[in-house]
Structures are given as structure tokens and as C-alpha cells.
Amino acid sequence: MALQKLIFRVIISPRPFVNISKKHGCAFSVLHSDLNMQVEHDRTNSCFFIRLVVEGKLDKAVLRYKFTGKNGIDLLSTDVPESFRGKGVAALLSKEVWLGLITSKRSFRDSSRNFSLFSSLWWFVRAPVAQINHVGRGCATSRRLPQGIIIGVKKGGTRALLEFLRLHPDIRALGSEPHFFDRHYSRGLNWYRSLMPKALEGQVVLEKTPRYYVTVESPNRIHTMSREVKLIVVVRDPVTRAISDYTQILSKSPSVPTFETLAFRNGTEEKFEVDTLWSPISIGLYALHLERWLAYFPIEQIHFFHGERLVSNPAGELGRVQDFLGLQKIITDKHFYFNMTKGFPCLKKPEGSSKPHCLGKTKGRPHVDIHPQVIRRLKLFYQPHNLRFYHMTGQDFGWLRNPEFSPPPTGTAVMYISHICSVKSSSNCFCLIRSFFSMFRRLYLNSRMVLVYLFSAVTAEPMQVAKEPHARLEGRGNGQREKKMPVWNFLMRNFSSPDSQMYWTSRLSFMLLLLKRMQYVCLVVTGPVQKGLTTFLVPSHQKLVVTADRAHANATSTVFRLRHCTANLHNLVAFSGQAEHQWWMGTSDPVRFHVGYYSI
Ligand SMILES: Nc1ncnc2c1ncn2[C@@H]1O[C@H](COP(=O)(O)OS(=O)(=O)O)[C@@H](OP(=O)(O)O)[C@H]1O
């Protein structure tokens, strides 16, 4: 009679008297009446568990729970060893939760004794739990072979991608690189599986080993493991990638020969014989490696991830990869912030921590200086390979265009801050400025407005003329001004248009951006910004894009640390800390500048 009352009460009751919810929803298998297992309750660790012997070793099936409020309990997870799954172990554990709960209610406590006699009736008792949004997923966690692998490329940004993906509740990723398909294949799949993190049914298990992409045996071996596995490749401009690779080699063995010596056969770049056997070079032959993968996997099964965009627009790239993995888009821009000091996007709250987190020092470190001529040669060398890669993937990664010339979106206003005239002589300086701006002109062709802001020892001369702190010059100046301000006149000739306004000041002082029609403002910093001298007031409807060369990344943070600026920080939509370009004018000082990729 008591049992009937209980069943009646549970089935028709609109909701259980104790609120039960599940963090990772699951459907329990029906409780087997012949299960004779001892469920123990560990109150300190809030879990119920059953001791089991799996392959001669002691293991446990564990159900973790958490009290929420006065009457609530969250069933957090149920972890059952694989060989015991489908036998009702999870149901047995969940039953104990019920029993543990109902001991506080006399009528239920009495009735509960009947469960030992009619244990399969537990299925009915579970009904209210099952209603709570968790049907269709197994609670039990297990170690599974990965369904997704980040196969490359080295120095492409694979660590950042993995760390970012880990934010997703439906992703379980192995932290270290297992190197199974390239180095440890003989250890067998069981060994490989044992390395994987435990995952719930429905969660995607991931690992990353960038070396797979260039290992000849990997495609076949991975295909043998699974035809369905999803492959992710993070690619980055092969020249930058090679320099990054070399920077890492150098950091480990400081006595290695120079980049140039290793990159060119016979050690001479004059001959232009690139050494394709040197791994920093050969890894960048993306098309060549891809051919091997395409012999086993259709192209749709491989997602090509833009390494550069991972820096400029992490949320956008993460969105695409979540789609590819068939996951709900949970990782969005609210998970990232741009760390000015690091010069890279970092996580506001990484997995398992509430503190912001950037990747370690070896990720995003300054590269060794490589002569621009060498870079040009290498770019030329990679050009046909890149083109082929574009054709194979059907994507343009933007490495063919000289990145210096990739224009920001139309309607972007550009303010350029520079001290480009740190070179020795005035004539050199002028030559430098002229070339720089002719390039800049092409770059910002679509920009409706260019704001130029110069300061330097050499340009101080024409600046003397413009005594006014924020002189606004439009069109050609008067004779004297023209004579004394060749640089300025050059700029005016080349840049002035009905839409252009130029602001000039000899000091970094107050600057008000009157860019009412502009939606975006791009601030390019390639020179030191003196602390305490500059205030930028950007109207709140505008978005600010800041870009700088690495050397002056701190300068930009200085800008934003300045008084009055903080109020405008919400405008900041992107900061490009990547895409470093050297620009060589034949003077002894190469000018480094930075033109970013814009995530707007
Ligand atoms: N958010 C963020 N933080 C730091 N670094 C970032 C980030 N996103 C991409 N990157 C780029 O990742 C580059 C390192 O690539 P990998 O992680 O694939 O390197 S490795 O192959 O695992 O050694 C690393 O290369 P270097 O800049 O040459 O150090 C970075 O440019």
C-alpha cells in the first residue's frame, strides 16, 4: 500500500518535492534487479560511489552531486567504467541520491524500503528527474578516441586554438601533445585512448599535435583509426611561421647558424635557392602536405583555420570552428579581451579559473630580426605554393597580397602616429616619409579620411612653422609654408580629398578626433607615445582600432592609460599585435611598422 502511494505520488506529482536538476543531462539505463553492488556515500566530497574491479584493477563508478539552495540538488556527473556501462550502475547510483534525499521525509523513507524488493520500479521514480532537460545523453564519462584532431601546423597558433576551444562545455581536450600518429604509433590505440580526458556522451574529444600535418604516415594512420574524425589545420603566412619556428629553435640552441644561412642553400640568399629540406621552410609548403591528406580525407572534413585571424578576431574564427565541429556557438567575443602588454587576445576566464589568462611567454614572443630582403625572397618562393594551397582549399588566406597593402574597410579613418624620422639625416628622413606615405596611400585608398600625426627630431623643422598646437591644414599652404614644409605639402598633395582632413601638431598633446561621419577609427602607432601628453577623444559612436608594431605595443597601452582615454576604451574593437612588416628604404635603419588585420 505504501509503495502504491509512493508510485502514485511520484508519477502524478507535478514536480518532485526536492528540486533535482542535472548539469550534464543523461538518460539512465534501467536498473537491473540482479545488481548486487554496494553504494557508498562520500559526504565530504558530495558523491555516491561503487567500488568495482576493472581488468584486475580497482576502479569506481561515481555520481557527483551538489546541493543548491534549501531543497535543490544538482546531479553533476556520473562516471561509470566502460565495461560496466549499460548495466544500470548509473541508475543504482541515482537511486541512492533519491534514497538519501527522501530520508528527510518520513512517508518516503518508509516506502523506500520497497525498492530493494522492486528495484526495477526505480525507473518510475526517476521519471521526474528525467523530465528535467537531460534526455538523450549518457551521464557516464569514458575515455574515447578523439573525434577531432588539430593536426597542424607548428607555430600556426594551435595552442591558442586549443585553449580557446576548451571553454566550450561540449569539448574535452587533451592538454599535452600525445604525438601518437607520428612517434608512438606502436603503442597502440588503447594507449592512445588512455591518454584522452574522460568525456560525457555527446562531448567532442580533441587533441592537438601540429607535427601530424607534415608526417607522411599520419593521414593513413588517422584514417585507419576513424574515417569520420574531423581535422583542423591552423595555417599562418609560411614566412612568418618559418621565422617563428626559427625563433623557437634559437631560443633552445643559441648557437645555431643564422636564419639566412639555414634558409638558403650554400648559405647565400643571392642565389635564391631556398632550402626546402630545412623544416622551418618545408612545413610551410602547405599544399604539398595537404595532397597526402586528401588521398584519405575529403576536403570538407578538414577545417582550415586562419592563424592571423585567430589573433585579430578570435571569436569569429572560433565561431567557424564550432560550426565545423557541430557544436552550439558558445564561445563568443565576450570570452576574450585584448591584452595590450602581451599584444594578443587572452581569455577573460579560462577553463577552471576565474582569473584572466594569457598564453605563456613562448607564445607570441618577439621574432628575431630578419633582413627584409630575405623576407621578400621567401615570400616570392612561397607564392606558387600558396596559390596552389588557395586553390585546393578554396580559400584566400591573404598571404599573396603584400599584407602592407591590405586596406582597412572603406569608411575607416586612419590616424597615423609616427616617429619615422629617427634616421640620421634629413634627406634620408624625407625619402623615408615619402615612400612610406606613397605606400600608405595605397593602403588606405578606401579610407575616407587620413589623419597624420608626426613628431620627430628631424621633422621638428617644418613643425616649427606650425606653431599652433593643433594646426589644421587643408590644401596647399602659403609660399613660406610650402617651402618649409615639404613633407607636409607632399602629404597634402597625395592625401587631401574632399573627405580628408589632416591634423598636425609638433607635440603629442591634445587631439580631438572630429570624425563624426566615421564609424571606425584606426590608430596606427609606430613610434613612442609620450606618457601623459596625449588624449584621444573618440566619440562614443565610433569604434577604435589600434595597431602597432611590437616595439611600440607598450606605447599604445600608454595611450590608453592616459587620462580621459579610459572613458573611451569601450570603443576599442580590435588591436592588431601581429602582422609585423619591415619596410626597407635603403637606409641603415629598417623601419618596422605594423598594419593590422581588422576585425570590424
Ligand atoms: N592569443 C594568443 N596568444 C599567444 N600567441 C598566439 C595567440 N594566438 C595566436 N598565437 C600565435 O601562436 C603562435 C604559436 O603557435 P603554436 O601554439 O601552434 O606553437 S607550437 O607549434 O605549439 O609550438 C605564436 O607564435 P609567435 O608569435 O611566433 O610566438 C603566436 O603568434
Ligand as a Chemical Component Dictionary entry (heavy atoms), coordinates in Angstrom:
data_LIG
# 
_chem_comp.id                   LIG 
_chem_comp.type                 NON-POLYMER 
_chem_comp.pdbx_formal_charge   0 
_chem_comp.three_letter_code    LIG 
# 
loop_
_chem_comp_atom.comp_id 
_chem_comp_atom.atom_id 
_chem_comp_atom.alt_atom_id 
_chem_comp_atom.type_symbol 
_chem_comp_atom.charge 
_chem_comp_atom.model_Cartn_x 
_chem_comp_atom.model_Cartn_y 
_chem_comp_atom.model_Cartn_z 
_chem_comp_atom.pdbx_ordinal 
LIG N1  N1  N 0 46.187 34.507 -28.176 1  
LIG C1  C1  C 0 47.437 34.182 -28.484 2  
LIG N2  N2  N 0 48.419 34.303 -27.563 3  
LIG C2  C2  C 0 49.697 33.975 -27.899 4  
LIG N3  N3  N 0 50.068 33.512 -29.112 5  
LIG C3  C3  C 0 49.111 33.381 -30.046 6  
LIG C4  C4  C 0 47.769 33.704 -29.776 7  
LIG N4  N4  N 0 47.050 33.481 -30.895 8  
LIG C5  C5  C 0 47.900 33.055 -31.823 9  
LIG N5  N5  N 0 49.132 32.989 -31.307 10 
LIG C6  C6  C 0 50.284 32.564 -32.088 11 
LIG O1  O1  O 0 50.564 31.212 -31.776 12 
LIG C7  C7  C 0 51.901 31.020 -32.162 13 
LIG C8  C8  C 0 52.411 29.731 -31.579 14 
LIG O2  O2  O 0 51.801 28.707 -32.324 15 
LIG P1  P1  P 0 51.558 27.236 -31.759 16 
LIG O3  O3  O 0 50.810 27.314 -30.480 17 
LIG O4  O4  O 0 50.929 26.471 -32.846 18 
LIG O5  O5  O 0 53.043 26.768 -31.491 19 
LIG S1  S1  S 0 53.519 25.267 -31.280 20 
LIG O6  O6  O 0 53.603 24.647 -32.580 21 
LIG O7  O7  O 0 52.574 24.588 -30.410 22 
LIG O8  O8  O 0 54.857 25.414 -30.666 23 
LIG C9  C9  C 0 52.601 32.255 -31.659 24 
LIG O9  O9  O 0 53.704 32.469 -32.489 25 
LIG P2  P2  P 0 54.849 33.545 -32.159 26 
LIG O10 O10 O 0 54.195 34.885 -32.244 27 
LIG O11 O11 O 0 55.841 33.356 -33.224 28 
LIG O12 O12 O 0 55.372 33.238 -30.798 29 
LIG C10 C10 C 0 51.549 33.345 -31.785 30 
LIG O13 O13 O 0 51.764 34.211 -32.855 31 
# 
loop_
_chem_comp_bond.comp_id 
_chem_comp_bond.atom_id_1 
_chem_comp_bond.atom_id_2 
_chem_comp_bond.value_order 
_chem_comp_bond.pdbx_ordinal 
LIG N1  C1  SING 1  
LIG C1  N2  SING 2  
LIG C1  C4  DOUB 3  
LIG N2  C2  DOUB 4  
LIG C2  N3  SING 5  
LIG N3  C3  DOUB 6  
LIG C3  C4  SING 7  
LIG C3  N5  SING 8  
LIG C4  N4  SING 9  
LIG N4  C5  DOUB 10 
LIG C5  N5  SING 11 
LIG N5  C6  SING 12 
LIG C6  O1  SING 13 
LIG C6  C10 SING 14 
LIG O1  C7  SING 15 
LIG C7  C8  SING 16 
LIG C7  C9  SING 17 
LIG C8  O2  SING 18 
LIG O2  P1  SING 19 
LIG P1  O3  DOUB 20 
LIG P1  O4  SING 21 
LIG P1  O5  SING 22 
LIG O5  S1  SING 23 
LIG S1  O6  DOUB 24 
LIG S1  O7  DOUB 25 
LIG S1  O8  SING 26 
LIG C9  O9  SING 27 
LIG C9  C10 SING 28 
LIG O9  P2  SING 29 
LIG P2  O10 DOUB 30 
LIG P2  O11 SING 31 
LIG P2  O12 SING 32 
LIG C10 O13 SING 33 
# 
